[in-house]
Amino acid sequence: MLEVQGYDCPYCGESVETLLDLSAGDQSYVEDCPVCCRPVCFELRTDGRSWTLRVGREDD
């Protein structure tokens, strides 16, 4: 189960997209922003029917 999700980079504010793998369950990981190359922290929580994504700065 893959889902494309848009988010605003917490550093540069640009709107970008990421690909979420909902089949892997709860996840925390870091990806570089494709615009400013700074590390964006993702926290994905799933409960089987729905999911939430928290996006933050590395220093939050």
SULSULTA-V391569 format. One record per pair of residues at least 24 apart in sequence whose ideal C-beta (glycine too) atoms are under 7 Angstrom apart, sorted by sequence separation. I is the first residue (numbers start at 1). GAP is how many residues later the second one is. If there is no record, write none. Layout:
<<I	GAP> <I	GAP>>
This chain:
<<9	24> <12	24> <18	24> <20	24> <22	24> <11	25> <9	26> <9	27> <11	27> <30	28> <22	29> <10	30> <9	31> <20	33> <10	45> <10	46> <11	46> <10	47> <5	48> <7	48>>
